């Protein structure tokens, strides 16, 4: 449409298990909002998941359906948002190979996100090559979908920077602009901690999944860290660093009520049991309709996978055009129309 200001968004997740409340507050609910006035693609990044889960490849493939179910159950609409599978778009892999010719190992090792993730996983010098170059793979994903807007946390800003460096290198080689630079869409939502105060992670078992039962939600809430100095209800307690309050602030729609609870907790007179009971009710009220919708969708898993197949075909058509443009820069023949995955 002439004069349209719709931007193209790329976002996604690694299929290493069902998604959790950290994903919901950090990205999923925002994706539901963005799909109405943006051209949005969500990539199920199974190839990227293999960079540090190669020993559990079967688990990664099984998780594809789980992630797709989570998307649809929270309100991602395949009529508005393209859901695509990374491994079924080989053009992205070829773009990665071409882009690797433009990036040095030293530049990859300087990437602060790569350094932080390498330390977290304890790779040291045994870092898998696929993991080291995943910023280049992300650049292929972003440019391969012609994305101009990428929702990320501030820890992912170096990835956007590296993508735009590659875009500029391609333009320098071609003597003209070929690919669009992208910009980050930063979230203003604080990162949700795990139930133990550490980073929420499926592997650490400290996250509440979007498919959790009411009993599972209550058990997770009961295990949450509060203030170790708050021994009795009458004791003054700390709200800062208190995981229960972090979740209440993220999910309780009664903002004034949460503020009043925080004031009571600080001066003493509010016990952890009552606080956790309220949080469990709030979280189950949020998850219950998602859980019900997910169970309904899971009864026809083939239709869910058909949604991914159709979205992948659309995404692959775009990636094929980008690859042709980049191949031309490297004096390689154009490949022509993509075959269906």
Secondary structure, 3 states (H helix, E strand, C coil): CCCCCCCEEEEEECCCCCCEHHHHHHHHHHHHHHCCCCEEEEEECHHHHHHHHHHHHHHHHHHHHHHHHHHHHHCCCCCCEEEEEHHHCHHHHHHHHHHHCCCCHHHHHHCHHHHHHHHHHCCHHHCCHHHHCHHHHHHHHHHHCCCCEEEECHHHHHHHHHHHHHHHHHHHHHCCCCCCCCEEEECCCCCCECCCCCECCCCCCCCCECCCCHHHHHHHHHCCCCCCCCCCCCCCCCCCCCHHHHHHHHHCCCHHHHHHHHHHHHHCCCCHHHHHHHHHHHHHHHHHHHHHHHHHHHCCHHHHHHHHHHHHHHHHHHHHHHHHHHHHHCCCCCCCCCCCC
